């Protein structure tokens, strides 16, 4: 279970504790201290540890653990290698998405609820830790349908990468490196 006293950081955003509890309940294998409590680390500019982690592959641990559980559910269908190309919309009401597979076959996927969790725009930059295909397509589709968006001026650029004179994607160095004391040089 989650520690309930001093070892849980008090400076967490709203909802963080319930999200942490959910992932622990779902058996995400976060690092533990010698006495079995959840271990926390820092990331760059953090004044104290507040990040749950699994080695240096936390995202992979979370997604693979949750995916294994999703695969056991009969009411969830997974379609891999699909790309959202549009929203299904009538009278300003969203009724699903239009998706395309690798052979360019188009499929309407109807749903009463649609949540756009479609990544960022880092691939638009000459130098980025994102892949080139992370180019804001989902954001563009949303804007085409007058979906209200906000804070498009907030673009997070990951500052810790392996230096290279070549153009293109940069190798990301975990933010926890700075949290553990490494220095960032220009």
CNS distance restraints for C-alpha pairs under 8 A (distance, minus, plus):
assign (resid   1 and name CA) (resid  21 and name CA) 7.37 0.50 0.50
assign (resid   1 and name CA) (resid  24 and name CA) 6.98 0.50 0.50
assign (resid   1 and name CA) (resid  25 and name CA) 7.68 0.50 0.50
assign (resid   2 and name CA) (resid   8 and name CA) 7.88 0.50 0.50
assign (resid   2 and name CA) (resid  20 and name CA) 7.81 0.50 0.50
assign (resid   2 and name CA) (resid  21 and name CA) 6.41 0.50 0.50
assign (resid   2 and name CA) (resid  24 and name CA) 7.58 0.50 0.50
assign (resid   2 and name CA) (resid  37 and name CA) 7.58 0.50 0.50
assign (resid   2 and name CA) (resid  38 and name CA) 6.93 0.50 0.50
assign (resid   3 and name CA) (resid   7 and name CA) 6.36 0.50 0.50
assign (resid   3 and name CA) (resid   8 and name CA) 6.04 0.50 0.50
assign (resid   3 and name CA) (resid  37 and name CA) 6.70 0.50 0.50
assign (resid   3 and name CA) (resid  38 and name CA) 7.17 0.50 0.50
assign (resid   4 and name CA) (resid   8 and name CA) 6.43 0.50 0.50
assign (resid   8 and name CA) (resid  50 and name CA) 7.47 0.50 0.50
assign (resid   9 and name CA) (resid  49 and name CA) 7.26 0.50 0.50
assign (resid   9 and name CA) (resid  50 and name CA) 5.48 0.50 0.50
assign (resid  12 and name CA) (resid  16 and name CA) 6.12 0.50 0.50
assign (resid  12 and name CA) (resid  17 and name CA) 7.47 0.50 0.50
assign (resid  12 and name CA) (resid  50 and name CA) 7.75 0.50 0.50
assign (resid  15 and name CA) (resid  19 and name CA) 6.22 0.50 0.50
assign (resid  16 and name CA) (resid  20 and name CA) 6.07 0.50 0.50
assign (resid  17 and name CA) (resid  21 and name CA) 6.11 0.50 0.50
assign (resid  18 and name CA) (resid  22 and name CA) 6.06 0.50 0.50
assign (resid  19 and name CA) (resid  23 and name CA) 6.33 0.50 0.50
assign (resid  20 and name CA) (resid  24 and name CA) 6.20 0.50 0.50
assign (resid  21 and name CA) (resid  25 and name CA) 5.95 0.50 0.50
assign (resid  22 and name CA) (resid  26 and name CA) 6.12 0.50 0.50
assign (resid  23 and name CA) (resid  27 and name CA) 6.38 0.50 0.50
assign (resid  23 and name CA) (resid  28 and name CA) 5.53 0.50 0.50
assign (resid  23 and name CA) (resid  62 and name CA) 7.61 0.50 0.50
assign (resid  24 and name CA) (resid  28 and name CA) 5.45 0.50 0.50
assign (resid  24 and name CA) (resid  29 and name CA) 7.49 0.50 0.50
assign (resid  24 and name CA) (resid  30 and name CA) 7.75 0.50 0.50
assign (resid  26 and name CA) (resid  65 and name CA) 7.73 0.50 0.50
assign (resid  26 and name CA) (resid  66 and name CA) 7.14 0.50 0.50
assign (resid  27 and name CA) (resid  65 and name CA) 7.29 0.50 0.50
assign (resid  28 and name CA) (resid  61 and name CA) 6.70 0.50 0.50
assign (resid  28 and name CA) (resid  62 and name CA) 5.84 0.50 0.50
assign (resid  28 and name CA) (resid  65 and name CA) 5.98 0.50 0.50
assign (resid  28 and name CA) (resid  66 and name CA) 7.73 0.50 0.50
assign (resid  29 and name CA) (resid  54 and name CA) 6.54 0.50 0.50
assign (resid  29 and name CA) (resid  61 and name CA) 7.09 0.50 0.50
assign (resid  30 and name CA) (resid  38 and name CA) 6.91 0.50 0.50
assign (resid  30 and name CA) (resid  39 and name CA) 7.55 0.50 0.50
assign (resid  30 and name CA) (resid  52 and name CA) 6.28 0.50 0.50
assign (resid  30 and name CA) (resid  53 and name CA) 5.34 0.50 0.50
assign (resid  30 and name CA) (resid  54 and name CA) 4.84 0.50 0.50
assign (resid  30 and name CA) (resid  58 and name CA) 7.84 0.50 0.50
assign (resid  31 and name CA) (resid  38 and name CA) 6.17 0.50 0.50
assign (resid  31 and name CA) (resid  39 and name CA) 5.41 0.50 0.50
assign (resid  31 and name CA) (resid  40 and name CA) 7.74 0.50 0.50
assign (resid  31 and name CA) (resid  52 and name CA) 7.18 0.50 0.50
assign (resid  31 and name CA) (resid  53 and name CA) 5.89 0.50 0.50
assign (resid  31 and name CA) (resid  54 and name CA) 5.37 0.50 0.50
assign (resid  31 and name CA) (resid  55 and name CA) 7.22 0.50 0.50
assign (resid  32 and name CA) (resid  36 and name CA) 5.30 0.50 0.50
assign (resid  32 and name CA) (resid  37 and name CA) 5.35 0.50 0.50
assign (resid  32 and name CA) (resid  38 and name CA) 4.48 0.50 0.50
assign (resid  32 and name CA) (resid  39 and name CA) 4.71 0.50 0.50
assign (resid  33 and name CA) (resid  37 and name CA) 5.32 0.50 0.50
assign (resid  33 and name CA) (resid  38 and name CA) 6.16 0.50 0.50
assign (resid  33 and name CA) (resid  39 and name CA) 5.34 0.50 0.50
assign (resid  38 and name CA) (resid  52 and name CA) 7.44 0.50 0.50
assign (resid  39 and name CA) (resid  52 and name CA) 6.55 0.50 0.50
assign (resid  39 and name CA) (resid  53 and name CA) 7.73 0.50 0.50
assign (resid  40 and name CA) (resid  49 and name CA) 5.24 0.50 0.50
assign (resid  40 and name CA) (resid  50 and name CA) 5.34 0.50 0.50
assign (resid  40 and name CA) (resid  51 and name CA) 5.01 0.50 0.50
assign (resid  40 and name CA) (resid  52 and name CA) 5.00 0.50 0.50
assign (resid  40 and name CA) (resid  53 and name CA) 6.98 0.50 0.50
assign (resid  41 and name CA) (resid  48 and name CA) 7.83 0.50 0.50
assign (resid  41 and name CA) (resid  49 and name CA) 4.45 0.50 0.50
assign (resid  41 and name CA) (resid  50 and name CA) 5.90 0.50 0.50
assign (resid  41 and name CA) (resid  51 and name CA) 5.02 0.50 0.50
assign (resid  41 and name CA) (resid  52 and name CA) 6.56 0.50 0.50
assign (resid  41 and name CA) (resid  53 and name CA) 7.25 0.50 0.50
assign (resid  41 and name CA) (resid 176 and name CA) 7.22 0.50 0.50
assign (resid  41 and name CA) (resid 179 and name CA) 7.26 0.50 0.50
assign (resid  41 and name CA) (resid 180 and name CA) 7.59 0.50 0.50
assign (resid  42 and name CA) (resid  46 and name CA) 5.73 0.50 0.50
assign (resid  42 and name CA) (resid  47 and name CA) 7.60 0.50 0.50
assign (resid  42 and name CA) (resid  48 and name CA) 6.11 0.50 0.50
assign (resid  42 and name CA) (resid  49 and name CA) 4.29 0.50 0.50
assign (resid  42 and name CA) (resid  50 and name CA) 6.00 0.50 0.50
assign (resid  42 and name CA) (resid  51 and name CA) 5.93 0.50 0.50
assign (resid  42 and name CA) (resid 176 and name CA) 6.03 0.50 0.50
assign (resid  42 and name CA) (resid 179 and name CA) 4.44 0.50 0.50
assign (resid  42 and name CA) (resid 180 and name CA) 6.39 0.50 0.50
assign (resid  43 and name CA) (resid  49 and name CA) 7.75 0.50 0.50
assign (resid  43 and name CA) (resid  51 and name CA) 7.36 0.50 0.50
assign (resid  43 and name CA) (resid 175 and name CA) 5.33 0.50 0.50
assign (resid  43 and name CA) (resid 176 and name CA) 4.39 0.50 0.50
assign (resid  43 and name CA) (resid 177 and name CA) 7.18 0.50 0.50
assign (resid  43 and name CA) (resid 178 and name CA) 6.05 0.50 0.50
assign (resid  43 and name CA) (resid 179 and name CA) 3.70 0.50 0.50
assign (resid  43 and name CA) (resid 180 and name CA) 7.12 0.50 0.50
assign (resid  44 and name CA) (resid 175 and name CA) 5.89 0.50 0.50
assign (resid  44 and name CA) (resid 176 and name CA) 6.53 0.50 0.50
assign (resid  44 and name CA) (resid 177 and name CA) 7.62 0.50 0.50
assign (resid  44 and name CA) (resid 178 and name CA) 4.77 0.50 0.50
assign (resid  44 and name CA) (resid 179 and name CA) 4.40 0.50 0.50
assign (resid  45 and name CA) (resid 178 and name CA) 7.76 0.50 0.50
assign (resid  45 and name CA) (resid 179 and name CA) 6.75 0.50 0.50
assign (resid  46 and name CA) (resid 179 and name CA) 6.64 0.50 0.50
assign (resid  53 and name CA) (resid  57 and name CA) 7.74 0.50 0.50
assign (resid  53 and name CA) (resid  58 and name CA) 5.22 0.50 0.50
assign (resid  54 and name CA) (resid  58 and name CA) 4.64 0.50 0.50
assign (resid  54 and name CA) (resid  61 and name CA) 6.75 0.50 0.50
assign (resid  56 and name CA) (resid 174 and name CA) 7.34 0.50 0.50
assign (resid  57 and name CA) (resid  61 and name CA) 6.23 0.50 0.50
assign (resid  58 and name CA) (resid  62 and name CA) 6.21 0.50 0.50
assign (resid  59 and name CA) (resid  63 and name CA) 6.11 0.50 0.50
assign (resid  60 and name CA) (resid  64 and name CA) 5.82 0.50 0.50
assign (resid  61 and name CA) (resid  65 and name CA) 5.96 0.50 0.50
assign (resid  62 and name CA) (resid  66 and name CA) 6.15 0.50 0.50
assign (resid  63 and name CA) (resid  67 and name CA) 5.84 0.50 0.50
assign (resid  64 and name CA) (resid  68 and name CA) 6.17 0.50 0.50
assign (resid  65 and name CA) (resid  69 and name CA) 6.72 0.50 0.50
assign (resid  66 and name CA) (resid  70 and name CA) 6.26 0.50 0.50
assign (resid  67 and name CA) (resid  71 and name CA) 6.16 0.50 0.50
assign (resid  68 and name CA) (resid  72 and name CA) 6.93 0.50 0.50
assign (resid  69 and name CA) (resid  73 and name CA) 7.17 0.50 0.50
assign (resid  70 and name CA) (resid  76 and name CA) 7.09 0.50 0.50
assign (resid  71 and name CA) (resid  76 and name CA) 7.62 0.50 0.50
assign (resid  81 and name CA) (resid 101 and name CA) 6.07 0.50 0.50
assign (resid  81 and name CA) (resid 102 and name CA) 6.41 0.50 0.50
assign (resid  82 and name CA) (resid  99 and name CA) 6.09 0.50 0.50
assign (resid  82 and name CA) (resid 100 and name CA) 5.45 0.50 0.50
assign (resid  82 and name CA) (resid 101 and name CA) 4.58 0.50 0.50
assign (resid  82 and name CA) (resid 102 and name CA) 6.82 0.50 0.50
assign (resid  83 and name CA) (resid  99 and name CA) 5.27 0.50 0.50
assign (resid  83 and name CA) (resid 100 and name CA) 5.21 0.50 0.50
assign (resid  83 and name CA) (resid 101 and name CA) 6.43 0.50 0.50
assign (resid  84 and name CA) (resid  97 and name CA) 6.61 0.50 0.50
assign (resid  84 and name CA) (resid  98 and name CA) 5.83 0.50 0.50
assign (resid  84 and name CA) (resid  99 and name CA) 4.29 0.50 0.50
assign (resid  84 and name CA) (resid 100 and name CA) 6.45 0.50 0.50
assign (resid  84 and name CA) (resid 138 and name CA) 7.50 0.50 0.50
assign (resid  85 and name CA) (resid  97 and name CA) 7.62 0.50 0.50
assign (resid  85 and name CA) (resid  98 and name CA) 5.68 0.50 0.50
assign (resid  85 and name CA) (resid  99 and name CA) 5.47 0.50 0.50
assign (resid  85 and name CA) (resid 100 and name CA) 6.74 0.50 0.50
assign (resid  85 and name CA) (resid 141 and name CA) 7.49 0.50 0.50
assign (resid  86 and name CA) (resid  97 and name CA) 5.84 0.50 0.50
assign (resid  86 and name CA) (resid  98 and name CA) 5.02 0.50 0.50
assign (resid  86 and name CA) (resid  99 and name CA) 7.12 0.50 0.50
assign (resid  86 and name CA) (resid 141 and name CA) 6.03 0.50 0.50
assign (resid  87 and name CA) (resid  94 and name CA) 6.82 0.50 0.50
assign (resid  87 and name CA) (resid  95 and name CA) 7.64 0.50 0.50
assign (resid  87 and name CA) (resid  96 and name CA) 6.04 0.50 0.50
assign (resid  87 and name CA) (resid  97 and name CA) 4.26 0.50 0.50
assign (resid  87 and name CA) (resid  98 and name CA) 5.75 0.50 0.50
assign (resid  87 and name CA) (resid 141 and name CA) 7.22 0.50 0.50
assign (resid  87 and name CA) (resid 142 and name CA) 7.81 0.50 0.50
assign (resid  87 and name CA) (resid 145 and name CA) 7.77 0.50 0.50
assign (resid  88 and name CA) (resid  94 and name CA) 5.77 0.50 0.50
assign (resid  88 and name CA) (resid  95 and name CA) 5.30 0.50 0.50
assign (resid  88 and name CA) (resid  96 and name CA) 5.02 0.50 0.50
assign (resid  88 and name CA) (resid  97 and name CA) 5.08 0.50 0.50
assign (resid  88 and name CA) (resid  98 and name CA) 6.39 0.50 0.50
assign (resid  88 and name CA) (resid 108 and name CA) 7.62 0.50 0.50
assign (resid  88 and name CA) (resid 110 and name CA) 7.60 0.50 0.50
assign (resid  89 and name CA) (resid  93 and name CA) 5.43 0.50 0.50
assign (resid  89 and name CA) (resid  94 and name CA) 4.48 0.50 0.50
assign (resid  89 and name CA) (resid  95 and name CA) 5.78 0.50 0.50
assign (resid  89 and name CA) (resid  96 and name CA) 7.46 0.50 0.50
assign (resid  89 and name CA) (resid 145 and name CA) 7.98 0.50 0.50
assign (resid  90 and name CA) (resid  94 and name CA) 6.72 0.50 0.50
assign (resid  90 and name CA) (resid  95 and name CA) 7.57 0.50 0.50
assign (resid  94 and name CA) (resid 112 and name CA) 7.71 0.50 0.50
assign (resid  94 and name CA) (resid 113 and name CA) 7.77 0.50 0.50
assign (resid  94 and name CA) (resid 114 and name CA) 7.32 0.50 0.50
assign (resid  95 and name CA) (resid 110 and name CA) 5.67 0.50 0.50
assign (resid  95 and name CA) (resid 111 and name CA) 5.40 0.50 0.50
assign (resid  95 and name CA) (resid 112 and name CA) 5.68 0.50 0.50
assign (resid  95 and name CA) (resid 113 and name CA) 7.20 0.50 0.50
assign (resid  95 and name CA) (resid 114 and name CA) 7.57 0.50 0.50
assign (resid  96 and name CA) (resid 108 and name CA) 7.33 0.50 0.50
assign (resid  96 and name CA) (resid 109 and name CA) 5.52 0.50 0.50
assign (resid  96 and name CA) (resid 110 and name CA) 4.16 0.50 0.50
assign (resid  96 and name CA) (resid 111 and name CA) 4.59 0.50 0.50
assign (resid  96 and name CA) (resid 112 and name CA) 6.88 0.50 0.50
assign (resid  96 and name CA) (resid 113 and name CA) 7.17 0.50 0.50
assign (resid  96 and name CA) (resid 114 and name CA) 6.12 0.50 0.50
assign (resid  97 and name CA) (resid 108 and name CA) 6.03 0.50 0.50
assign (resid  97 and name CA) (resid 109 and name CA) 5.30 0.50 0.50
assign (resid  97 and name CA) (resid 110 and name CA) 6.44 0.50 0.50
assign (resid  97 and name CA) (resid 111 and name CA) 7.83 0.50 0.50
assign (resid  97 and name CA) (resid 114 and name CA) 7.79 0.50 0.50
assign (resid  98 and name CA) (resid 106 and name CA) 6.87 0.50 0.50
assign (resid  98 and name CA) (resid 107 and name CA) 5.71 0.50 0.50
assign (resid  98 and name CA) (resid 108 and name CA) 4.50 0.50 0.50
assign (resid  98 and name CA) (resid 109 and name CA) 6.00 0.50 0.50
assign (resid  99 and name CA) (resid 106 and name CA) 5.70 0.50 0.50
assign (resid  99 and name CA) (resid 107 and name CA) 5.19 0.50 0.50
assign (resid  99 and name CA) (resid 108 and name CA) 6.29 0.50 0.50
assign (resid  99 and name CA) (resid 109 and name CA) 7.11 0.50 0.50
assign (resid 100 and name CA) (resid 104 and name CA) 5.46 0.50 0.50
assign (resid 100 and name CA) (resid 105 and name CA) 5.38 0.50 0.50
assign (resid 100 and name CA) (resid 106 and name CA) 4.42 0.50 0.50
assign (resid 100 and name CA) (resid 107 and name CA) 6.07 0.50 0.50
assign (resid 101 and name CA) (resid 105 and name CA) 5.50 0.50 0.50
assign (resid 101 and name CA) (resid 106 and name CA) 6.76 0.50 0.50
assign (resid 116 and name CA) (resid 138 and name CA) 7.29 0.50 0.50
assign (resid 118 and name CA) (resid 136 and name CA) 7.89 0.50 0.50
assign (resid 118 and name CA) (resid 137 and name CA) 7.97 0.50 0.50
assign (resid 118 and name CA) (resid 138 and name CA) 5.53 0.50 0.50
assign (resid 118 and name CA) (resid 139 and name CA) 7.54 0.50 0.50
assign (resid 119 and name CA) (resid 134 and name CA) 6.69 0.50 0.50
assign (resid 119 and name CA) (resid 136 and name CA) 7.11 0.50 0.50
assign (resid 119 and name CA) (resid 138 and name CA) 7.61 0.50 0.50
assign (resid 120 and name CA) (resid 134 and name CA) 6.11 0.50 0.50
assign (resid 120 and name CA) (resid 135 and name CA) 6.70 0.50 0.50
assign (resid 120 and name CA) (resid 136 and name CA) 5.53 0.50 0.50
assign (resid 121 and name CA) (resid 125 and name CA) 7.91 0.50 0.50
assign (resid 121 and name CA) (resid 134 and name CA) 5.47 0.50 0.50
assign (resid 121 and name CA) (resid 135 and name CA) 4.44 0.50 0.50
assign (resid 121 and name CA) (resid 136 and name CA) 4.58 0.50 0.50
assign (resid 122 and name CA) (resid 128 and name CA) 5.98 0.50 0.50
assign (resid 122 and name CA) (resid 129 and name CA) 7.34 0.50 0.50
assign (resid 122 and name CA) (resid 130 and name CA) 5.32 0.50 0.50
assign (resid 122 and name CA) (resid 131 and name CA) 7.50 0.50 0.50
assign (resid 122 and name CA) (resid 132 and name CA) 7.54 0.50 0.50
assign (resid 122 and name CA) (resid 134 and name CA) 6.02 0.50 0.50
assign (resid 122 and name CA) (resid 135 and name CA) 6.47 0.50 0.50
assign (resid 122 and name CA) (resid 157 and name CA) 7.64 0.50 0.50
assign (resid 123 and name CA) (resid 128 and name CA) 6.51 0.50 0.50
assign (resid 123 and name CA) (resid 130 and name CA) 5.36 0.50 0.50
assign (resid 123 and name CA) (resid 131 and name CA) 5.41 0.50 0.50
assign (resid 123 and name CA) (resid 132 and name CA) 3.98 0.50 0.50
assign (resid 123 and name CA) (resid 133 and name CA) 5.86 0.50 0.50
assign (resid 123 and name CA) (resid 134 and name CA) 4.70 0.50 0.50
assign (resid 123 and name CA) (resid 135 and name CA) 5.06 0.50 0.50
assign (resid 124 and name CA) (resid 132 and name CA) 6.66 0.50 0.50
assign (resid 124 and name CA) (resid 134 and name CA) 7.33 0.50 0.50
assign (resid 124 and name CA) (resid 135 and name CA) 5.40 0.50 0.50
assign (resid 126 and name CA) (resid 167 and name CA) 6.86 0.50 0.50
assign (resid 126 and name CA) (resid 168 and name CA) 5.95 0.50 0.50
assign (resid 126 and name CA) (resid 169 and name CA) 7.99 0.50 0.50
assign (resid 127 and name CA) (resid 167 and name CA) 6.41 0.50 0.50
assign (resid 127 and name CA) (resid 168 and name CA) 5.17 0.50 0.50
assign (resid 127 and name CA) (resid 169 and name CA) 5.85 0.50 0.50
assign (resid 127 and name CA) (resid 170 and name CA) 6.69 0.50 0.50
assign (resid 128 and name CA) (resid 157 and name CA) 7.62 0.50 0.50
assign (resid 128 and name CA) (resid 158 and name CA) 7.90 0.50 0.50
assign (resid 128 and name CA) (resid 168 and name CA) 6.79 0.50 0.50
assign (resid 128 and name CA) (resid 169 and name CA) 5.14 0.50 0.50
assign (resid 128 and name CA) (resid 170 and name CA) 5.68 0.50 0.50
assign (resid 129 and name CA) (resid 158 and name CA) 7.07 0.50 0.50
assign (resid 129 and name CA) (resid 161 and name CA) 7.38 0.50 0.50
assign (resid 129 and name CA) (resid 169 and name CA) 5.24 0.50 0.50
assign (resid 129 and name CA) (resid 170 and name CA) 4.70 0.50 0.50
assign (resid 129 and name CA) (resid 171 and name CA) 6.11 0.50 0.50
assign (resid 129 and name CA) (resid 172 and name CA) 5.74 0.50 0.50
assign (resid 130 and name CA) (resid 134 and name CA) 6.45 0.50 0.50
assign (resid 130 and name CA) (resid 169 and name CA) 6.30 0.50 0.50
assign (resid 130 and name CA) (resid 170 and name CA) 7.71 0.50 0.50
assign (resid 131 and name CA) (resid 169 and name CA) 6.27 0.50 0.50
assign (resid 132 and name CA) (resid 169 and name CA) 7.46 0.50 0.50
assign (resid 136 and name CA) (resid 140 and name CA) 6.17 0.50 0.50
assign (resid 137 and name CA) (resid 141 and name CA) 6.24 0.50 0.50
assign (resid 138 and name CA) (resid 142 and name CA) 6.20 0.50 0.50
assign (resid 139 and name CA) (resid 143 and name CA) 6.19 0.50 0.50
assign (resid 140 and name CA) (resid 144 and name CA) 6.12 0.50 0.50
assign (resid 141 and name CA) (resid 145 and name CA) 6.59 0.50 0.50
assign (resid 142 and name CA) (resid 146 and name CA) 6.40 0.50 0.50
assign (resid 142 and name CA) (resid 147 and name CA) 5.10 0.50 0.50
assign (resid 142 and name CA) (resid 148 and name CA) 7.87 0.50 0.50
assign (resid 143 and name CA) (resid 147 and name CA) 5.47 0.50 0.50
assign (resid 143 and name CA) (resid 148 and name CA) 7.32 0.50 0.50
assign (resid 143 and name CA) (resid 149 and name CA) 7.53 0.50 0.50
assign (resid 158 and name CA) (resid 172 and name CA) 7.78 0.50 0.50
assign (resid 160 and name CA) (resid 172 and name CA) 6.36 0.50 0.50
assign (resid 160 and name CA) (resid 173 and name CA) 5.40 0.50 0.50
assign (resid 160 and name CA) (resid 174 and name CA) 7.11 0.50 0.50
assign (resid 160 and name CA) (resid 175 and name CA) 6.69 0.50 0.50
assign (resid 160 and name CA) (resid 184 and name CA) 7.32 0.50 0.50
assign (resid 161 and name CA) (resid 170 and name CA) 6.14 0.50 0.50
assign (resid 161 and name CA) (resid 171 and name CA) 5.55 0.50 0.50
assign (resid 161 and name CA) (resid 172 and name CA) 4.62 0.50 0.50
assign (resid 161 and name CA) (resid 173 and name CA) 5.07 0.50 0.50
assign (resid 162 and name CA) (resid 170 and name CA) 6.51 0.50 0.50
assign (resid 162 and name CA) (resid 171 and name CA) 5.43 0.50 0.50
assign (resid 162 and name CA) (resid 172 and name CA) 6.56 0.50 0.50
assign (resid 162 and name CA) (resid 173 and name CA) 6.59 0.50 0.50
assign (resid 163 and name CA) (resid 170 and name CA) 7.69 0.50 0.50
assign (resid 164 and name CA) (resid 170 and name CA) 7.46 0.50 0.50
assign (resid 173 and name CA) (resid 177 and name CA) 7.27 0.50 0.50
assign (resid 174 and name CA) (resid 178 and name CA) 7.99 0.50 0.50
assign (resid 175 and name CA) (resid 179 and name CA) 6.59 0.50 0.50
assign (resid 176 and name CA) (resid 180 and name CA) 5.97 0.50 0.50
assign (resid 177 and name CA) (resid 181 and name CA) 6.69 0.50 0.50
assign (resid 177 and name CA) (resid 182 and name CA) 5.72 0.50 0.50
assign (resid 178 and name CA) (resid 182 and name CA) 4.44 0.50 0.50
assign (resid 178 and name CA) (resid 183 and name CA) 6.14 0.50 0.50
assign (resid 178 and name CA) (resid 184 and name CA) 7.22 0.50 0.50
